[in-house]
């Protein structure tokens, strides 16, 4: 198991970085279209700019940080980070499902976020079980 642990961690970090990067770039490049996918409208140029900064820059920055952790010796920090970001997104989504009644519309994303959270948790657990690892 010790031989596959670093590769599992890298794979999880790579998947997370790609997903976060795709989300961020979608909202930076085409914020109006990205918002329209959830039937949101952006009525002013300021709304478009805010969508780029809020929905685009934060996932893109998270993707860059995850990539830095992937290509350095800081895999565990990256896994903690992915678990924090994805766990917070999943918690907010579940709150939204309960408050807004959007379970059916949210099931696909709940599944993806849950899977990524579980994979990052498993990879982190395996990293922590390595005999010579420290955070």
C-alpha positions as CSV (number, residue, x, y, z in Angstrom):
1,X,0.0,0.0,0.0
2,X,2.9,2.3,0.8
3,X,4.0,2.3,-2.9
4,X,0.6,3.4,-4.3
5,X,-0.2,6.0,-1.6
6,X,1.8,8.9,-3.2
7,X,0.3,8.2,-6.6
8,X,-3.2,8.1,-5.1
9,X,-2.6,11.4,-3.4
10,X,-1.3,12.9,-6.6
11,X,-4.2,11.6,-8.6
12,X,-6.7,13.1,-6.2
13,X,-4.9,16.4,-6.2
14,X,-4.7,16.4,-10.0
15,X,-8.5,15.7,-10.3
16,X,-9.3,18.4,-7.8
17,X,-7.0,20.9,-9.5
18,X,-8.6,20.2,-12.9
19,X,-12.1,20.4,-11.6
20,X,-11.5,23.7,-9.8
21,X,-9.6,25.1,-12.7
22,X,-12.5,24.2,-15.1
23,X,-15.0,25.8,-12.8
24,X,-12.9,29.0,-12.3
25,X,-12.1,29.4,-16.0
26,X,-15.8,28.8,-17.0
27,X,-16.9,31.8,-14.8
28,X,-13.9,34.0,-15.8
29,X,-14.2,33.4,-19.6
30,X,-18.0,33.3,-19.9
31,X,-19.7,34.5,-16.7
32,X,-23.0,35.3,-18.4
33,X,-23.2,31.8,-20.0
34,X,-22.1,30.1,-16.8
35,X,-24.7,31.9,-14.8
36,X,-27.4,31.1,-17.4
37,X,-26.7,27.4,-16.9
38,X,-28.3,27.8,-13.4
39,X,-31.0,30.2,-14.8
40,X,-29.3,33.2,-13.2
41,X,-29.0,36.5,-15.0
42,X,-26.4,39.2,-14.6
43,X,-28.1,42.5,-15.1
44,X,-25.2,45.0,-15.0
45,X,-21.5,45.1,-16.0
46,X,-20.6,45.1,-12.2
47,X,-22.6,41.8,-11.8
48,X,-20.5,40.3,-14.6
49,X,-17.3,41.5,-12.9
50,X,-18.4,40.2,-9.5
51,X,-19.2,36.9,-11.0
52,X,-15.7,36.6,-12.6
53,X,-14.1,37.6,-9.2
54,X,-16.3,35.5,-6.9
55,X,-17.2,32.4,-8.9
56,X,-14.1,32.5,-11.1
57,X,-11.1,33.7,-9.2
58,X,-11.6,31.7,-6.0
59,X,-11.9,28.3,-7.7
60,X,-9.0,29.2,-10.0
61,X,-6.8,30.3,-7.1
62,X,-7.7,27.1,-5.3
63,X,-6.7,25.1,-8.4
64,X,-3.4,26.8,-8.6
65,X,-2.7,26.2,-4.9
66,X,-3.6,22.5,-5.3
67,X,-1.3,22.2,-8.3
68,X,1.5,23.8,-6.2
69,X,0.9,21.1,-3.6
70,X,0.8,18.4,-6.2
71,X,4.2,19.3,-7.7
72,X,5.9,19.8,-4.3
73,X,6.5,17.8,-1.2
74,X,3.3,19.3,0.4
75,X,0.8,16.7,-0.8
76,X,-0.8,16.4,2.6
77,X,-1.4,20.1,2.9
78,X,-3.0,19.9,-0.6
79,X,-5.2,17.1,0.6
80,X,-6.3,19.0,3.7
81,X,-7.0,22.0,1.5
82,X,-9.1,20.0,-1.0
83,X,-11.0,18.4,1.9
84,X,-11.7,21.8,3.3
85,X,-12.8,23.4,0.1
86,X,-14.9,20.5,-1.2
87,X,-16.3,19.8,2.3
88,X,-17.4,23.4,2.6
89,X,-19.0,23.3,-0.9
90,X,-20.8,20.1,-0.1
91,X,-22.1,21.5,3.2
92,X,-23.3,24.6,1.6
93,X,-25.0,22.6,-1.2
94,X,-26.7,20.3,1.3
95,X,-27.9,23.4,3.2
96,X,-29.2,24.8,-0.1
97,X,-31.0,21.5,-0.9
98,X,-32.7,21.6,2.5
99,X,-33.5,25.3,2.4
100,X,-34.5,25.5,-1.3
101,X,-35.8,22.1,-2.1
102,X,-33.3,21.5,-5.0
103,X,-32.4,17.8,-4.3
104,X,-33.2,16.5,-7.8
105,X,-31.3,19.4,-9.5
106,X,-28.3,19.0,-7.1
107,X,-27.8,15.2,-7.1
108,X,-25.1,15.0,-9.7
109,X,-23.0,17.7,-8.0
110,X,-23.6,16.2,-4.6
111,X,-22.3,12.9,-5.9
112,X,-19.2,14.4,-7.5
113,X,-18.4,16.5,-4.3
114,X,-19.0,13.5,-2.0
115,X,-16.7,11.3,-4.2
116,X,-13.9,13.8,-4.2
117,X,-14.3,14.4,-0.5
118,X,-14.1,10.6,0.2
119,X,-11.1,10.1,-2.1
120,X,-9.2,13.0,-0.6
121,X,-10.0,11.7,2.9
122,X,-8.8,8.2,2.0
123,X,-5.6,9.5,0.4
124,X,-4.9,11.7,3.4
125,X,-5.6,8.7,5.8
126,X,-3.1,6.6,3.8
127,X,-0.5,9.4,3.8
128,X,-0.9,9.7,7.6
129,X,-0.4,6.0,8.0
130,X,3.0,6.2,6.3
131,X,5.6,5.5,8.9
132,X,7.9,8.4,8.2
133,X,5.4,11.1,7.2
134,X,4.8,14.4,9.0
135,X,2.5,17.3,8.0
